Amino acid sequence: MSQRNPELAPETVNNEQADAEAQAQTVSDQAMVEPVSILGLEQSEKLSSSLNNSDAQDLVDHMRQMDTSGVIDMSAYRGEETMDDLENRYGRAGVADPAFARDGS
């Protein structure tokens, strides 16, 4: 272990951030240049079952569709309050408070 400079405060070095390879910015930079095929969507296989037809869309099919089309399905949040400071950023239909419907933010 290296000696700490006695003139520096002990909190000047954060041991949790000493491993640069595991930091979020390093991991995200690596993710930007790596191919998305490592995510495993291509490695899935459909098993036949008596409950679901093998032609029915499952979660992996839905994720593949969103991945290839570039459109994210946000239907799970339909009807929920936006709780966003910028009320109109995502459309007037999502405005939680009518008082902010025309604030232009």
Secondary structure, DSSP 8 states (H G I E B T S, - for coil): -----TTS-GGGS-GGGS-GGGSHHHHHHHHHHS-GGGGSGGG------SSS-TTS--HHHHHHHHHHH-----GGGTT-----SSTTTT-GGG-S-GGGTTS--
